[in-house]
Amino acid sequence: MARALKSFIPLFDRVLVQKFAAETTTKGGIMLPEKAVGKVLDATVVAVGPGSRNSKGDLVACSVKPGDRVLLPEFGGTKLKLEDQEYHLFRDGDILGKFLESDK
């Protein structure tokens, strides 16, 4: 993931994420067909733009940072292929939520 940061930097309030791989087998070891696998809606933030400007011209920083695990909308975003890896680019406001790390 670090190499993607060197070759691509998001602008404004854009967030570059890498989606988690979809589960293709059940816990019992049964292989699932491609159509039965659900969409992956959670991802890891790889890179974040500097933010957007409000009506007063002040910079409003993005609400996520690299390394955060986020919930994405079912549709939207722009697919990118960098260094043979698939990434997606979303606006900060399009991200639905951020998962908090549980203390163990």
Wavefront OBJ file of the C-alpha trace (Angstrom):
o trace
v 0.000 0.000 0.000
v 2.878 2.372 0.640
v 3.872 2.374 -3.039
v 0.416 3.678 -4.020
v 1.012 6.698 -1.793
v 4.155 7.582 -3.748
v 2.475 7.415 -7.145
v -0.924 8.947 -6.299
v -2.032 11.700 -3.898
v -5.766 12.544 -3.636
v -6.786 16.184 -4.086
v -9.220 18.279 -2.021
v -11.538 16.120 0.128
v -10.920 12.864 -1.744
v -10.070 9.646 0.112
v -8.236 6.698 -1.472
v -9.333 3.342 -0.014
v -8.578 -0.314 -0.611
v -11.577 -2.602 -0.162
v -11.267 -5.842 1.776
v -11.419 -9.058 -0.246
v -14.828 -10.730 -0.367
v -15.187 -14.029 1.461
v -15.434 -16.804 -1.137
v -15.783 -19.717 1.281
v -18.067 -20.311 4.246
v -16.812 -21.168 7.723
v -17.535 -24.798 6.885
v -15.247 -24.645 3.828
v -17.936 -24.529 1.128
v -16.915 -22.489 -1.929
v -19.429 -19.764 -2.794
v -20.301 -18.889 -6.402
v -19.406 -15.377 -7.545
v -23.056 -14.231 -7.613
v -23.642 -15.382 -4.041
v -20.769 -13.317 -2.641
v -22.027 -10.015 -1.235
v -20.521 -6.629 -1.987
v -17.663 -5.561 0.237
v -18.621 -2.289 1.886
v -15.721 -1.835 4.281
v -12.235 -0.698 3.358
v -8.967 0.659 4.701
v -8.035 4.283 4.064
v -4.749 4.437 2.133
v -4.374 8.188 1.472
v -6.317 11.377 2.200
v -6.355 14.745 0.453
v -5.770 17.990 2.391
v -9.490 18.771 2.666
v -11.963 21.198 1.143
v -12.633 24.911 1.610
v -15.771 26.236 3.284
v -17.646 29.418 2.274
v -15.213 31.571 4.311
v -12.215 30.033 2.555
v -11.032 28.073 5.600
v -9.603 24.598 5.049
v -11.831 21.848 6.449
v -9.764 18.699 7.027
v -11.065 15.246 6.112
v -12.710 13.223 8.877
v -10.604 10.096 8.277
v -6.871 9.394 8.218
v -4.721 6.703 6.592
v -5.128 3.361 8.341
v -8.773 3.937 9.375
v -11.311 1.210 8.585
v -14.399 2.790 6.995
v -17.877 1.852 5.758
v -18.536 2.730 2.107
v -21.788 3.284 0.200
v -22.952 0.397 -1.982
v -22.558 2.461 -5.160
v -20.242 5.303 -6.096
v -16.570 6.060 -6.002
v -14.014 5.862 -8.789
v -12.069 2.647 -9.362
v -8.294 3.020 -9.824
v -5.649 0.440 -10.612
v -2.228 1.355 -9.213
v 0.759 -1.009 -9.050
v -1.507 -3.982 -9.931
v -3.714 -3.231 -6.905
v -7.347 -2.070 -7.055
v -8.250 1.095 -5.140
v -11.341 3.303 -4.963
v -11.556 7.074 -4.637
v -14.431 8.626 -2.638
v -15.293 12.091 -1.380
v -14.927 12.421 2.389
v -18.646 13.214 2.697
v -19.609 10.019 0.829
v -18.004 7.755 3.438
v -20.766 6.472 5.701
v -18.812 5.803 8.878
v -15.596 4.819 10.587
v -15.094 1.623 12.603
v -13.558 2.128 16.033
v -10.843 -0.249 17.152
v -12.016 -2.239 20.165
v -9.748 -2.419 23.202
v -8.798 -6.005 23.974
l 1 2 3 4 5 6 7 8 9 10 11 12 13 14 15 16 17 18 19 20 21 22 23 24 25 26 27 28 29 30 31 32 33 34 35 36 37 38 39 40 41 42 43 44 45 46 47 48 49 50 51 52 53 54 55 56 57 58 59 60 61 62 63 64 65 66 67 68 69 70 71 72 73 74 75 76 77 78 79 80 81 82 83 84 85 86 87 88 89 90 91 92 93 94 95 96 97 98 99 100 101 102 103 104
